Every structure is written in C-alpha cells, then in structure tokens.
Amino acid sequence: MNYTWNWNIFFEQALDGSGTYIHLLWLGLQVTITTAFSAWILALILGLIIGVMRTLPSKPAQKLAAGYVELFRNIPFLVQIFLWYFVLPEVLPESWGMWLKSLPNAAFWTTILALGFYMSARVAEQLRAGLASIPRGQKLAGSAIGLTTAQTYRYVLLPIATRIILPPLTSEFLNTVKNTSVALTIGLLELTARTRAMQEYTFQVFEAFTMATILYLLVNLLVTFGMRTLERKVAIPGYSAGR
C-alpha cells in the first residue's frame, strides 16, 4: 500500500471547526507551553522549599523532605497524573470531590499540579546537590558575621547554588515541556493530543507528527538558548563549568 503525502493538508479546514489544521496544532502548542510554564513555576517553588529542607541541620526536616522526594520521584508520572485526576476526587470528602470534578478545564489544572509536584522532587535534588557543592566555609562565614540560618541561605547559599544548577535545570525544564504530552491520557488538548486528532481526521499520519516534532524541537531549542544565555549572564567565576 502506497502512502500519499499531502503537505497542503495543514491549510485545509479541520473537521472539529477550529480552523485549519495548522491552527489546530497551534492551539495545542499554546496549551503545551502554558501548561509547561505553569507547572515549572510550581516545581521551582516546591523544589526550592524541599531542597533547602534537605540540607537544614534539622533531622525531622531532612527526613520529611527525603520522603517527599522519594514519593514523587519514584512513581511514574503517568501513574501520578491518573491518581490526581481519577483517585483524588474519590478519596476527598464528597463536596470537595464534586467541586474538583466540576472545575472547568479540570484536565489542565490537574496536569499543572501533577507535573509541578513530580518535577519539584527533581528540582529539589538538583538544589540539594548544588548546595552540597558549595564550600563549607561559605556557610561558616555567614554565621560568623551574625546571619541567621534563613539569612545565610537567602543571601549566601541560594544565590550561588541556583547559578550552579542552571545547566541541569535546563534539562528538567525541557523534560517538563515533553511530559505535558502525557496529559492527553486525561483529555488535555495539548500538542500531542491535537496531533493525534489531526491524523485521525485526515489519515495523514506522517505529516501531522512531522509538524508536531518540528514544533516541539523549536520550543526546546528556544528554551535551551534562553537558559544558556541566562547561564552566561549570571555565572560566577570558579563555580561554573569551564570557568
């Protein structure tokens, strides 16, 4: 059976009435980018808190943070998003569960939460490693000039650690963008879901997924370029690779 290529398919009207097929994919890309950035902000906030807790002198804080990391890092993201979307509303009090089920764009908000918590465990480990790589003298110097533990982290340790971990954070951000594709399993109409819809409408499988691949690649290249530029601007001599 011969496959008939048709690159003009992108300019034909989509069967769902959303416009042309290229516009259909554009809508999916917008959802992908919005979801990824929202989840990444949540991951950074939670990862910062958990990462700091993992390095505090308090043993209970360390154990609590370690348990958090092991929980969210070792369960596959697909399982986690199913737990958030299908299981959580059932185990909460009935009124809360009904409220969650009735939320507009429930798949969107669920993906942000699930992906944010999942990636936060990875960010926390990156931050813990960054803090551990800082010479002990930096912390002692902060204590010597009268800074509290919180002030030492805020003014001395975290500004250095966040610069050190920018390269691995770039990889984690790229993973966040790519992991949004899993959300099609709960009905989020992101780029991969829209691509599958296009190939089901038109049977032009290769054209649809080729365009999706290009769009994902462009987004990730832009993210990489932006993060590399930021890395160069905030690099501290002696703490960055190659310096």
N, C-alpha and C positions, 0 to 999 in steps of 0.2 A: 504494500500500500504506500503510495507516494504522498508526502506531506506537501501541502500547498502553502507557501509563505505569502503573507499579506500584511505588509507593514503599514498599509493605509488603514488598517482596522482601528488604529488609535484615533482616527478622525471621524469615525462613524458614531452614530448615536447609540448610547448604551441602552440596553433593554430595561434597566431599572429607572430610566427617566432622569438620571443625574447629569446628563450632558454627554459629551463624547467620552470615549474610553480613556483617553489621556487625562481628561478631567476627573474621571473616576479614580484613576491611580493617584492623581494629585490630592484628592480628598483623603485617600488612605495615607499618603505621606504626611499630610498635615496632622492627622491623628497620631501617627507614629512619633513624630517629632514632639508634639505636645505631651504625649504620654511619657516619652523617654525623659524629657527635661523635668517634668513634674516629679517623676519617680526618682530622678537623680538628686533633686533638691532634698527630698525626704531622706534619701540614702545618705547624703552628706551630713545632714543634721543628726540623724540617729548614729551614723558611723563615728562622728566626732565625739558624741557623748560616750558611746560604748568603748571606743578606742582609748579615750582618756581613762575611763574606769578600769580598763585592763592594766594600766600602768600605775594606778594610785597605790599608796602604801597600805590601803585598807584591804584586808583579805576578803571580807564579805563582798565588797565592790568588785574585786577581781573575779571571784567565783561567779557572781551574778552575771557579769559581762561575758565571762568564758562560756557559761551556759547558753546565753543568748546567741553567741557566735556559733556554737556547735549546733544549736537547734536550727537556725536559719541557713547555715552554710551547708549542712549535710543532707537536707531534704531537697529532692529535685524541685526546680521551680514549677514544673507542670503540676506536681502534687500540691505544692503550696497554693497555687492560684485556684485549684479546684477546692481546696479546704476553705479558702477565703470566700469563694463565690457560692459554693453549694452547701458546705457544712456549717460555717459560722452562723448564718441566719437561723439555722435549725436548733443550735445549742444555746443561743441567746434567749432571754425572755421573749415571749410571743410578740409583744408590742414592738420590741426592738427589731426582731426578725422581720416582721411585716413592714416596718419602716425601711429596712435595708432593701427588701425585695421591691418596694415601690419607688425607690430612688430613680430619677431619670438618669440615663447613662450609667447604670449600675456597673456595667462591664468596664467602663472607663475608670471609674473611681476604684473599683476592685483591683484593676491592674496596677494602678499607681501605688496602692497600699501594698499589694503582694510583692511587686517588683522593688518598691522602696525598701521594705523590710529585708527582702532577700539580698539585695545589693549592699545594704548597710552593714551586714556582717562581713562582707568582703572589704568594704571601706575601713571598717574598724580594725581588721587585721593589718591592712596597709599602714594605717596610722600608728598602730602599736609597734610595728616594725620600724617605722620612721622615728618614733620617739626613742626606741631602744638603741637606735644607731647614733643618737646624739651623745657626745662625751658626757660622762657623769659630772664633770666639772661645771658644766653649764647650769645644772640644777643646783649644785652646791653654791655657785656664785649668786644665784637668785636668792637663796636662803641667807647668804652672807650679807647681802645689802638690805635685808629685812623684808623681803617679799613673802607673802603667804603662798601656800601651795597653789591656790587658784591663780594668784597673780603671776607666779613663776610659769605656770602653764600658758597663761594668756599672753604674757609679754616676752617670754624667753623661748619656751619649748615648742609651742604650737606654730609660731611663725617660721621656725626652722624646719620642723617636721613636715609641715604642709608643702614646703618647697621641695623637700627631698622626695616626697612620694608623688609628685606630679606626673612623672612618666608612668608608673603603674596605675595611677588614677585615670590616665587617658585610656588605657586598655579596659578598665572597668566601665568607663562611660560608653565605650564602643560596645561592650557586652550588654549594657543596658538598652542601647538602641536596638540591638539584634534580638534581645529577649522579648521585646514587645510583640514579636511575631507569634509567640506562644499564646497571646491573648485571643487569637482567633478561635481558640477552643471554647471560649466562654461568650463568643459573639461580638467581640470588639472589631469594628470595621476599620482596622488599620491597613497598612500597605499590603501585607501578605494576604489578608482576607479579601481585599478588593481585587488583588491579582487573581486569586482563585475564582472569584466571581466572574471576572472577565473571561477567563479561559473556559468556564462553564457556559457562559453566554455565547461565546464565539467559536470555541474549539481551537482557537489559535494559541496553543499552549506555549510554544517556544517564544513567540513574540511577547506574550504577557509576562513571562518570567524573565526574559531578557531585559525588558524595561525595568522590572522590579529590581533586578540585580544592579543595573546601572544606577538607579535612584538610591539604593542602599549604599553603593560604593561612593557616590558623590557626597552623601551625608557624612559618611565615616571619614572621607578624605578632608572635608571641611572641619570636622571635629578635631581630627589629628593635626591639621595645620594650625587651628586656633590654639590648641593646647600646647603645641611646640613653641608657638610664638610667645604665649604666656610664660612657659617654662624658661625661655631665654631672658625675658624681661625681669623675672623675679629671682633668677638664680643667685645663689650665694657662693662666692668663690671658696673652694675647698669642700663644699658639701654636695656638689652636683657632678655627675659623671663627665669626665673629660675636662674638669677644671681643677 
